[in-house]
Amino acid sequence: MNLLNKIRPYGDTLNDGKVQVSFTLPIEKSEIGDEAAKQVAQKMGLTSPELVHSASLDDNYSFYIIYGSFTKSIDISKINVNKIDAPKMDFYQINDYIKKYLGRKIVVVGACTGSDAHTVGLDAIMNMKGYAGEYGLERYPEIEALNLGSQVENYKLIEKAKELNADAILISQVVTQKDVHIKNLTEFIEMAHAEKLEKSCLLIIGGPRISNELAAELGFDAGFGRGSLPPDVASYIATELVKRKIEK
């Protein structure tokens, strides 16, 4: 095995494959439940599963933590990731870049659309106070940022973007049960394309289950996942707008 390419999870020794998994079963906590949990781990492909914790959630549900060994390996030399290709700048560099290469303020409109009422991700990127020590887009002197909040209907977001002649639209999707975010984002992109919005505006999505690969598949320009910060988004918007300006 080429240790530089083929890897397994690490526990006590290199490539021993040790992992921890946790899950809930729809049965009461009992000896049968404990054995069922170990068999679930075996069905996952884990060898020597060890039940280290179990607890009753109520009369009909129980929770389990299992240690086991993952026996396969992952060849990282064959992994290709669709990632955003944009240099990351800090707050001051971004504002200087916008002034130097665009010569005007950037207009950004953001919202949590559909039934999504969770604004924590959107606020982290847009609100003036920002997140993790990074200012949000509202704090950038060269960006006019409008946060429309939660449960905004797709057509309302499009109307506001057109009204303000927005350079970028940010959509945050935190609620993803039963892939409701896919349905909502698909509806939005169809409406946006009908308005030919993609020709004048960057269409960007973000959220804990969002990736740049998913964004591309759905027809968006970029996708920012878990851990993304305001400078990541602002750097992309600024450099992409300059790139499009040069290509015109």
TASULHU-V647343 format. One record per residue. BURIAL is 1 if it has 9 or more other C-alpha atoms within 8 Angstrom, else 0. Layout:
burial
BURIAL
BURIAL
This chain:
burial
0
0
0
0
1
1
1
1
1
1
1
0
0
0
1
1
1
1
1
0
0
0
0
0
1
0
1
1
1
0
0
0
1
1
0
0
1
1
0
0
1
1
0
0
0
1
1
0
1
0
1
0
0
1
0
1
0
0
0
0
1
1
1
1
1
1
1
1
1
1
1
0
0
0
1
0
0
0
0
0
0
0
0
0
0
0
0
0
1
0
1
0
0
1
1
0
1
1
1
0
0
1
0
0
1
1
1
1
1
1
1
1
1
1
0
1
0
1
1
0
1
1
1
1
1
1
1
1
1
1
1
0
0
1
1
1
1
1
1
1
0
1
1
1
1
1
1
1
1
1
1
1
0
1
0
0
1
1
0
1
1
0
0
0
0
1
1
1
1
1
1
1
1
1
0
1
0
0
0
1
1
0
0
1
1
1
1
1
1
0
1
1
1
0
0
0
1
1
0
0
1
1
1
1
1
1
1
0
0
1
1
1
1
1
1
1
0
1
0
1
1
1
1
1
1
0
0
0
1
1
1
1
1
1
1
1
1
1
1
1
1
1
0
0
0
0
0
0
